[in-house]
Amino acid sequence: MYRKQGFIDPQGTMASINETSPDKEALLTEILADPLQAIYKLRRKVLPAQLLREFADQNSSLQVRIFLAAQANTPGRILDHLMNSDEAEVLRVLAANDRLTYGQLQRLAKHADVQVRAALAGNKAANGPIAVALCADPALEVRLALASNPAISPRIQAMLSSDECSLVRAELLRLSRLDEEVQFALCDDWDLLIHIKTLLSPRLSGTCLKNWAASGELVSQLAIAARRNLPEDIWAILAGSPHRLVQLAVLTSGILTTEQMLRLARDGDEEVRRRLAARTELALPLQRILSQDSSEEVRLILAGNPCLDDGIGRFLVQGRHQKVLEALAENPGALPATRLCLIAFDDPALHKLLLANPALSSEELSALLELCSEEVFYHLVYRRRDCRTLSSTARNRLLGSPLPTIRRLGYEGVC
């Protein structure tokens, strides 16, 4: 820190500056080496006016003038002298100085150099008629700088929201305080990319979100569904969308009530219903609707869902659709009654699938072996099922087999 140059000391007093101070000379050396770096390094420091006068009086180099043009405490006579400079490098730095007078700002707003006007457009002091004039500046660079200025008023934001260049309109979305009316205007922008970018903006108001979520427009709803941390009330609106892609997005990322999912199960297209049937948690009313779905594919997915209710499983068995029955036989869920229904079928293919299911209990295994055909016994050996707790009827069937390996299972219960 340059406390000996005149910075505020810990007691809050201003230290005097001696023009022969080595610290002053060190600062001057830094300025001459790279004035922009020196400006950046001291951007949060206010140098004493006396030190700045000494620099101006004792060194007329371009580097010193650039440095003086940026300082908040530069005396007015020095600023007036810099204003009359024809050096663009100095004026570009000066235009960013928010301590200039209104008249000085007006002069810079009419300067021929685009970068001078662009620097002015980013100045937080650029407001009122000056900002209005900059809104109409023919240079895109100037209008972009103005649109990124966090100090511009809602009036200027509104003017820029109708700029002919979409880049300027998009730049407004970077502002931390964007007027809500301007948000509505950008949401309704004719450029689809601006429209989507606005709907994705983390600073978009809740009113705008609700308005466009309820619009029924596919692109708008998809953009909103892609947002992070979307409130539940917005998900509720999107859940009522007539568009399949929005419904799928809601199912993938949304927070839905049982009532909303029931509506999708009734009104959604087949892909939506398939996605519903595959959910890891399915309320019983929802399973009832899906179990009666007109699409076998939906019923097939439901039949293989581990969260399937046992009563719904028995209902699906009654349909006697082979693929659905096979999916039920492979389902690892808690379906004892459903599996007993499948065992009752004289179908070796189903029995083999049941043997491969790790959820098959010892009671169910006994029931299967009491009824199955001889060929299923081979799969019993292949699957290495534990037969030590079989019923007497099942065990007797194994003991009556002509194959030694099967009989051994009846005696020992293990392969």
TIMIDO-515699 format. One record per residue (C-alpha): x, y, z; residue number from 1. Coordinates in pm, whole numbers. Layout:
# TIMIDO-515699
+--------+--------+--------+-----+
:     c1 :     c2 :     c3 : pos :
+--------+--------+--------+-----+
:      X :      Y :      Z : NUM :
...
+--------+--------+--------+-----+
//
This chain:
# TIMIDO-515699
+--------+--------+--------+-----+
:     c1 :     c2 :     c3 : pos :
+--------+--------+--------+-----+
:      0 :      0 :      0 :   1 :
:    112 :    353 :    -83 :   2 :
:     30 :    507 :    256 :   3 :
:    321 :    755 :    236 :   4 :
:    184 :    888 :    -94 :   5 :
:   -126 :   1026 :     71 :   6 :
:   -352 :    723 :    115 :   7 :
:   -576 :    713 :    422 :   8 :
:   -388 :    571 :    717 :   9 :
:   -545 :    335 :    977 :  10 :
:   -652 :    636 :   1189 :  11 :
:   -838 :    786 :    895 :  12 :
:   -605 :   1084 :    838 :  13 :
:   -442 :   1180 :    508 :  14 :
:    -64 :   1152 :    509 :  15 :
:    130 :   1433 :    339 :  16 :
:    323 :   1368 :     20 :  17 :
:    680 :   1478 :    -32 :  18 :
:    768 :   1507 :   -399 :  19 :
:   1100 :   1339 :   -334 :  20 :
:    934 :   1042 :   -158 :  21 :
:   1071 :    714 :   -297 :  22 :
:    714 :    573 :   -284 :  23 :
:    593 :    849 :   -511 :  24 :
:    875 :    776 :   -748 :  25 :
:    789 :    406 :   -741 :  26 :
:    429 :    484 :   -832 :  27 :
:    542 :    708 :  -1117 :  28 :
:    765 :    428 :  -1243 :  29 :
:    466 :    192 :  -1246 :  30 :
:    254 :    448 :  -1435 :  31 :
:    519 :    502 :  -1698 :  32 :
:    567 :    128 :  -1742 :  33 :
:    196 :     46 :  -1782 :  34 :
:    -64 :    313 :  -1699 :  35 :
:   -363 :     78 :  -1747 :  36 :
:   -215 :   -175 :  -1505 :  37 :
:   -151 :    103 :  -1255 :  38 :
:   -511 :    221 :  -1292 :  39 :
:   -639 :   -130 :  -1230 :  40 :
:   -414 :   -180 :   -929 :  41 :
:   -535 :    141 :   -764 :  42 :
:   -898 :    116 :   -878 :  43 :
:  -1025 :    111 :   -518 :  44 :
:   -793 :    379 :   -385 :  45 :
:   -856 :    754 :   -389 :  46 :
:   -529 :    939 :   -439 :  47 :
:   -495 :   1287 :   -289 :  48 :
:   -553 :   1574 :   -531 :  49 :
:   -217 :   1727 :   -441 :  50 :
:    -32 :   1418 :   -561 :  51 :
:   -225 :   1423 :   -888 :  52 :
:   -145 :   1794 :   -938 :  53 :
:    224 :   1719 :   -889 :  54 :
:    210 :   1441 :  -1148 :  55 :
:     35 :   1671 :  -1396 :  56 :
:    280 :   1959 :  -1338 :  57 :
:    598 :   1756 :  -1340 :  58 :
:    536 :   1496 :  -1610 :  59 :
:    361 :   1555 :  -1942 :  60 :
:    394 :   1204 :  -2078 :  61 :
:    102 :   1022 :  -2242 :  62 :
:    115 :    754 :  -1972 :  63 :
:     64 :   1008 :  -1692 :  64 :
:   -227 :   1176 :  -1878 :  65 :
:   -395 :    837 :  -1923 :  66 :
:   -352 :    766 :  -1551 :  67 :
:   -488 :   1109 :  -1450 :  68 :
:   -790 :   1067 :  -1676 :  69 :
:   -906 :    768 :  -1470 :  70 :
:   -866 :    910 :  -1119 :  71 :
:  -1173 :   1006 :   -918 :  72 :
:   -991 :   1287 :   -739 :  73 :
:   -829 :   1454 :  -1041 :  74 :
:   -879 :   1837 :  -1008 :  75 :
:  -1123 :   2003 :  -1248 :  76 :
:   -862 :   2215 :  -1425 :  77 :
:   -666 :   1902 :  -1514 :  78 :
:   -980 :   1729 :  -1643 :  79 :
:  -1060 :   2035 :  -1856 :  80 :
:   -712 :   2019 :  -2003 :  81 :
:   -751 :   1646 :  -2075 :  82 :
:  -1091 :   1708 :  -2238 :  83 :
:   -922 :   1929 :  -2495 :  84 :
:   -680 :   1653 :  -2585 :  85 :
:   -691 :   1501 :  -2930 :  86 :
:   -541 :   1177 :  -2803 :  87 :
:   -798 :    899 :  -2830 :  88 :
:   -613 :    688 :  -2570 :  89 :
:   -667 :    959 :  -2308 :  90 :
:  -1028 :   1034 :  -2401 :  91 :
:  -1126 :    665 :  -2393 :  92 :
:  -1009 :    641 :  -2032 :  93 :
:  -1159 :    979 :  -1947 :  94 :
:  -1501 :    877 :  -2083 :  95 :
:  -1520 :    601 :  -1821 :  96 :
:  -1459 :    846 :  -1533 :  97 :
:  -1786 :    889 :  -1345 :  98 :
:  -1670 :   1216 :  -1180 :  99 :
:  -1700 :   1420 :  -1500 : 100 :
:  -1943 :   1710 :  -1522 : 101 :
:  -2262 :   1681 :  -1725 : 102 :
:  -2121 :   1916 :  -1986 : 103 :
:  -1807 :   1708 :  -2022 : 104 :
:  -2015 :   1393 :  -2063 : 105 :
:  -2220 :   1565 :  -2335 : 106 :
:  -1906 :   1656 :  -2528 : 107 :
:  -1778 :   1298 :  -2514 : 108 :
:  -2116 :   1162 :  -2631 : 109 :
:  -2062 :   1348 :  -2959 : 110 :
:  -1702 :   1243 :  -3009 : 111 :
:  -1615 :   1088 :  -3343 : 112 :
:  -1419 :    799 :  -3191 : 113 :
:  -1645 :    495 :  -3142 : 114 :
:  -1442 :    360 :  -2852 : 115 :
:  -1470 :    692 :  -2668 : 116 :
:  -1850 :    676 :  -2696 : 117 :
:  -1847 :    306 :  -2600 : 118 :
:  -1645 :    386 :  -2287 : 119 :
:  -1896 :    660 :  -2205 : 120 :
:  -2185 :    416 :  -2256 : 121 :
:  -2041 :    195 :  -1983 : 122 :
:  -2003 :    490 :  -1743 : 123 :
:  -2254 :    476 :  -1455 : 124 :
:  -2286 :    855 :  -1481 : 125 :
:  -2426 :    827 :  -1835 : 126 :
:  -2797 :    888 :  -1783 : 127 :
:  -3083 :   1111 :  -1891 : 128 :
:  -3049 :   1274 :  -2234 : 129 :
:  -2694 :   1139 :  -2269 : 130 :
:  -2813 :    779 :  -2238 : 131 :
:  -3103 :    849 :  -2474 : 132 :
:  -2858 :    980 :  -2733 : 133 :
:  -2637 :    674 :  -2690 : 134 :
:  -2940 :    449 :  -2745 : 135 :
:  -2957 :    587 :  -3098 : 136 :
:  -2583 :    566 :  -3161 : 137 :
:  -2515 :    411 :  -3503 : 138 :
:  -2226 :    202 :  -3365 : 139 :
:  -2327 :   -140 :  -3235 : 140 :
:  -2032 :   -137 :  -2995 : 141 :
:  -2173 :    170 :  -2821 : 142 :
:  -2525 :     30 :  -2782 : 143 :
:  -2386 :   -302 :  -2654 : 144 :
:  -2183 :   -118 :  -2391 : 145 :
:  -2490 :     79 :  -2285 : 146 :
:  -2704 :   -238 :  -2262 : 147 :
:  -2447 :   -393 :  -2027 : 148 :
:  -2435 :    -85 :  -1803 : 149 :
:  -2604 :   -182 :  -1471 : 150 :
:  -2681 :    183 :  -1394 : 151 :
:  -2917 :    250 :  -1686 : 152 :
:  -3276 :    335 :  -1596 : 153 :
:  -3585 :    128 :  -1683 : 154 :
:  -3662 :    385 :  -1953 : 155 :
:  -3328 :    321 :  -2125 : 156 :
:  -3372 :    -54 :  -2080 : 157 :
:  -3709 :    -30 :  -2254 : 158 :
:  -3559 :    167 :  -2543 : 159 :
:  -3281 :    -87 :  -2589 : 160 :
:  -3528 :   -377 :  -2572 : 161 :
:  -3656 :   -266 :  -2913 : 162 :
:  -3309 :   -218 :  -3064 : 163 :
:  -3282 :   -342 :  -3421 : 164 :
:  -2991 :   -570 :  -3329 : 165 :
:  -3073 :   -886 :  -3135 : 166 :
:  -2727 :   -879 :  -2972 : 167 :
:  -2817 :   -556 :  -2793 : 168 :
:  -3149 :   -695 :  -2676 : 169 :
:  -2980 :  -1013 :  -2554 : 170 :
:  -2717 :   -812 :  -2366 : 171 :
:  -2991 :   -668 :  -2144 : 172 :
:  -3044 :  -1014 :  -1997 : 173 :
:  -2709 :   -985 :  -1821 : 174 :
:  -2839 :   -701 :  -1603 : 175 :
:  -2901 :   -795 :  -1242 : 176 :
:  -3192 :   -551 :  -1222 : 177 :
:  -3395 :   -580 :  -1537 : 178 :
:  -3731 :   -403 :  -1527 : 179 :
:  -4025 :   -646 :  -1534 : 180 :
:  -4191 :   -472 :  -1828 : 181 :
:  -3867 :   -512 :  -2020 : 182 :
:  -3862 :   -880 :  -1924 : 183 :
:  -4211 :   -918 :  -2071 : 184 :
:  -4097 :   -740 :  -2388 : 185 :
:  -3795 :   -968 :  -2428 : 186 :
:  -4009 :  -1276 :  -2361 : 187 :
:  -4224 :  -1163 :  -2653 : 188 :
:  -3924 :  -1089 :  -2876 : 189 :
:  -3963 :  -1181 :  -3243 : 190 :
:  -3622 :  -1348 :  -3236 : 191 :
:  -3678 :  -1703 :  -3110 : 192 :
:  -3332 :  -1720 :  -2952 : 193 :
:  -3398 :  -1404 :  -2748 : 194 :
:  -3736 :  -1545 :  -2647 : 195 :
:  -3580 :  -1871 :  -2525 : 196 :
:  -3282 :  -1702 :  -2361 : 197 :
:  -3516 :  -1474 :  -2167 : 198 :
:  -3727 :  -1764 :  -2046 : 199 :
:  -3408 :  -1936 :  -1928 : 200 :
:  -3279 :  -1628 :  -1747 : 201 :
:  -3235 :  -1698 :  -1372 : 202 :
:  -3355 :  -1345 :  -1296 : 203 :
:  -3688 :  -1378 :  -1478 : 204 :
:  -3978 :  -1274 :  -1255 : 205 :
:  -4232 :  -1526 :  -1129 : 206 :
:  -4510 :  -1339 :  -1309 : 207 :
:  -4334 :  -1378 :  -1643 : 208 :
:  -4274 :  -1746 :  -1577 : 209 :
:  -4640 :  -1813 :  -1498 : 210 :
:  -4757 :  -1612 :  -1796 : 211 :
:  -4548 :  -1808 :  -2046 : 212 :
:  -4591 :  -2144 :  -1874 : 213 :
:  -4965 :  -2103 :  -1923 : 214 :
:  -4930 :  -1981 :  -2281 : 215 :
:  -4971 :  -2327 :  -2430 : 216 :
:  -4683 :  -2257 :  -2671 : 217 :
:  -4458 :  -2558 :  -2723 : 218 :
:  -4123 :  -2376 :  -2745 : 219 :
:  -4201 :  -2153 :  -2447 : 220 :
:  -4306 :  -2442 :  -2226 : 221 :
:  -4005 :  -2652 :  -2326 : 222 :
:  -3770 :  -2364 :  -2243 : 223 :
:  -3931 :  -2317 :  -1901 : 224 :
:  -3919 :  -2691 :  -1832 : 225 :
:  -3543 :  -2678 :  -1894 : 226 :
:  -3488 :  -2426 :  -1612 : 227 :
:  -3325 :  -2532 :  -1287 : 228 :
:  -3510 :  -2525 :   -953 : 229 :
:  -3848 :  -2457 :  -1110 : 230 :
:  -4119 :  -2391 :   -847 : 231 :
:  -4389 :  -2654 :   -796 : 232 :
:  -4667 :  -2420 :   -909 : 233 :
:  -4495 :  -2381 :  -1247 : 234 :
:  -4455 :  -2758 :  -1281 : 235 :
:  -4827 :  -2786 :  -1207 : 236 :
:  -4904 :  -2553 :  -1499 : 237 :
:  -4671 :  -2740 :  -1733 : 238 :
:  -4826 :  -3073 :  -1631 : 239 :
:  -5146 :  -2958 :  -1802 : 240 :
:  -4969 :  -2894 :  -2134 : 241 :
:  -5124 :  -3055 :  -2443 : 242 :
:  -4780 :  -3113 :  -2594 : 243 :
:  -4619 :  -3456 :  -2568 : 244 :
:  -4263 :  -3319 :  -2546 : 245 :
:  -4360 :  -3095 :  -2254 : 246 :
:  -4536 :  -3382 :  -2079 : 247 :
:  -4223 :  -3595 :  -2117 : 248 :
:  -4006 :  -3312 :  -1982 : 249 :
:  -4237 :  -3281 :  -1682 : 250 :
:  -4217 :  -3655 :  -1616 : 251 :
:  -3839 :  -3647 :  -1641 : 252 :
:  -3764 :  -3344 :  -1425 : 253 :
:  -4085 :  -3218 :  -1272 : 254 :
:  -4253 :  -3240 :   -934 : 255 :
:  -4598 :  -3391 :   -990 : 256 :
:  -4890 :  -3477 :   -767 : 257 :
:  -5078 :  -3806 :   -803 : 258 :
:  -5372 :  -3618 :   -955 : 259 :
:  -5150 :  -3466 :  -1222 : 260 :
:  -5001 :  -3805 :  -1308 : 261 :
:  -5351 :  -3956 :  -1326 : 262 :
:  -5444 :  -3692 :  -1580 : 263 :
:  -5137 :  -3772 :  -1787 : 264 :
:  -5218 :  -4143 :  -1767 : 265 :
:  -5564 :  -4074 :  -1908 : 266 :
:  -5484 :  -3802 :  -2162 : 267 :
:  -5116 :  -3844 :  -2250 : 268 :
:  -5002 :  -4020 :  -2565 : 269 :
:  -4848 :  -4368 :  -2559 : 270 :
:  -4491 :  -4253 :  -2504 : 271 :
:  -4600 :  -4050 :  -2201 : 272 :
:  -4794 :  -4347 :  -2062 : 273 :
:  -4493 :  -4575 :  -2118 : 274 :
:  -4277 :  -4331 :  -1924 : 275 :
:  -4534 :  -4328 :  -1644 : 276 :
:  -4547 :  -4707 :  -1629 : 277 :
:  -4170 :  -4721 :  -1580 : 278 :
:  -4158 :  -4485 :  -1279 : 279 :
:  -4004 :  -4628 :   -965 : 280 :
:  -4298 :  -4514 :   -755 : 281 :
:  -4653 :  -4564 :   -878 : 282 :
:  -4962 :  -4496 :   -670 : 283 :
:  -5224 :  -4771 :   -680 : 284 :
:  -5486 :  -4556 :   -864 : 285 :
:  -5227 :  -4487 :  -1133 : 286 :
:  -5147 :  -4858 :  -1167 : 287 :
:  -5517 :  -4934 :  -1208 : 288 :
:  -5543 :  -4695 :  -1501 : 289 :
:  -5224 :  -4817 :  -1669 : 290 :
:  -5316 :  -5184 :  -1624 : 291 :
:  -5619 :  -5123 :  -1847 : 292 :
:  -5425 :  -4927 :  -2107 : 293 :
:  -5507 :  -4999 :  -2470 : 294 :
:  -5137 :  -5035 :  -2549 : 295 :
:  -4981 :  -5372 :  -2477 : 296 :
:  -4644 :  -5198 :  -2458 : 297 :
:  -4765 :  -4987 :  -2166 : 298 :
:  -4904 :  -5293 :  -1987 : 299 :
:  -4580 :  -5480 :  -2058 : 300 :
:  -4368 :  -5208 :  -1897 : 301 :
:  -4603 :  -5198 :  -1599 : 302 :
:  -4586 :  -5578 :  -1564 : 303 :
:  -4207 :  -5559 :  -1531 : 304 :
:  -4209 :  -5271 :  -1281 : 305 :
:  -4077 :  -5390 :   -939 : 306 :
:  -4319 :  -5158 :   -759 : 307 :
:  -4620 :  -5334 :   -915 : 308 :
:  -4901 :  -5408 :   -670 : 309 :
:  -4979 :  -5780 :   -629 : 310 :
:  -5348 :  -5725 :   -698 : 311 :
:  -5269 :  -5538 :  -1020 : 312 :
:  -5035 :  -5824 :  -1114 : 313 :
:  -5317 :  -6078 :  -1078 : 314 :
:  -5540 :  -5854 :  -1290 : 315 :
:  -5277 :  -5847 :  -1565 : 316 :
:  -5250 :  -6227 :  -1553 : 317 :
:  -5616 :  -6246 :  -1650 : 318 :
:  -5540 :  -6081 :  -1983 : 319 :
:  -5335 :  -6389 :  -2082 : 320 :
:  -5102 :  -6190 :  -2308 : 321 :
:  -4789 :  -6401 :  -2334 : 322 :
:  -4535 :  -6116 :  -2323 : 323 :
:  -4711 :  -5960 :  -2024 : 324 :
:  -4713 :  -6298 :  -1846 : 325 :
:  -4340 :  -6338 :  -1912 : 326 :
:  -4269 :  -5991 :  -1775 : 327 :
:  -4466 :  -6078 :  -1461 : 328 :
:  -4271 :  -6402 :  -1422 : 329 :
:  -3942 :  -6207 :  -1431 : 330 :
:  -4062 :  -5923 :  -1205 : 331 :
:  -3850 :  -5921 :   -883 : 332 :
:  -4117 :  -5737 :   -683 : 333 :
:  -4332 :  -5861 :   -395 : 334 :
:  -4587 :  -6055 :   -604 : 335 :
:  -4656 :  -6389 :   -428 : 336 :
:  -5019 :  -6417 :   -541 : 337 :
:  -4930 :  -6317 :   -896 : 338 :
:  -4658 :  -6582 :   -916 : 339 :
:  -4895 :  -6848 :   -784 : 340 :
:  -5133 :  -6758 :  -1068 : 341 :
:  -4849 :  -6800 :  -1317 : 342 :
:  -4749 :  -7132 :  -1162 : 343 :
:  -5104 :  -7257 :  -1215 : 344 :
:  -5059 :  -7218 :  -1592 : 345 :
:  -4940 :  -7533 :  -1771 : 346 :
:  -4665 :  -7334 :  -1940 : 347 :
:  -4304 :  -7459 :  -1916 : 348 :
:  -4171 :  -7131 :  -2056 : 349 :
:  -4326 :  -6933 :  -1769 : 350 :
:  -4207 :  -7190 :  -1516 : 351 :
:  -3850 :  -7162 :  -1642 : 352 :
:  -3865 :  -6783 :  -1610 : 353 :
:  -3998 :  -6817 :  -1257 : 354 :
:  -3708 :  -7045 :  -1167 : 355 :
:  -3468 :  -6777 :  -1288 : 356 :
:  -3636 :  -6513 :  -1070 : 357 :
:  -3436 :  -6465 :   -744 : 358 :
:  -3754 :  -6340 :   -574 : 359 :
:  -3918 :  -6685 :   -600 : 360 :
:  -3977 :  -6803 :   -243 : 361 :
:  -3940 :  -7161 :   -116 : 362 :
:  -4318 :  -7195 :    -89 : 363 :
:  -4358 :  -7078 :   -447 : 364 :
:  -4080 :  -7313 :   -560 : 365 :
:  -4263 :  -7603 :   -397 : 366 :
:  -4588 :  -7510 :   -568 : 367 :
:  -4410 :  -7488 :   -903 : 368 :
:  -4238 :  -7826 :   -867 : 369 :
:  -4566 :  -7990 :   -772 : 370 :
:  -4719 :  -7888 :  -1106 : 371 :
:  -4442 :  -7833 :  -1362 : 372 :
:  -4340 :  -8069 :  -1642 : 373 :
:  -4031 :  -8291 :  -1627 : 374 :
:  -3834 :  -8066 :  -1859 : 375 :
:  -3846 :  -7788 :  -1600 : 376 :
:  -3646 :  -8006 :  -1360 : 377 :
:  -3340 :  -7962 :  -1581 : 378 :
:  -3362 :  -7586 :  -1527 : 379 :
:  -3394 :  -7645 :  -1157 : 380 :
:  -3046 :  -7798 :  -1163 : 381 :
:  -2910 :  -7531 :  -1396 : 382 :
:  -3035 :  -7248 :  -1171 : 383 :
:  -2893 :  -7424 :   -863 : 384 :
:  -3207 :  -7363 :   -660 : 385 :
:  -3201 :  -7458 :   -292 : 386 :
:  -3448 :  -7743 :   -246 : 387 :
:  -3393 :  -7818 :    123 : 388 :
:  -3728 :  -7668 :    231 : 389 :
:  -3951 :  -7821 :    -35 : 390 :
:  -4294 :  -7959 :     43 : 391 :
:  -4324 :  -8337 :     63 : 392 :
:  -4522 :  -8346 :   -263 : 393 :
:  -4255 :  -8150 :   -450 : 394 :
:  -3978 :  -8362 :   -300 : 395 :
:  -4153 :  -8686 :   -400 : 396 :
:  -4176 :  -8559 :   -757 : 397 :
:  -3802 :  -8506 :   -763 : 398 :
:  -3737 :  -8848 :   -611 : 399 :
:  -3945 :  -9007 :   -885 : 400 :
:  -3732 :  -8862 :  -1162 : 401 :
:  -3535 :  -9105 :  -1379 : 402 :
:  -3232 :  -8873 :  -1364 : 403 :
:  -2985 :  -8925 :  -1075 : 404 :
:  -2907 :  -8553 :  -1051 : 405 :
:  -3275 :  -8469 :   -999 : 406 :
:  -3322 :  -8748 :   -748 : 407 :
:  -3020 :  -8627 :   -555 : 408 :
:  -3192 :  -8290 :   -521 : 409 :
:  -3488 :  -8469 :   -369 : 410 :
:  -3261 :  -8638 :   -114 : 411 :
:  -3008 :  -8365 :    -32 : 412 :
:  -3187 :  -8048 :   -140 : 413 :
:  -2873 :  -7898 :   -304 : 414 :
:  -2681 :  -7966 :   -621 : 415 :
+--------+--------+--------+-----+
//
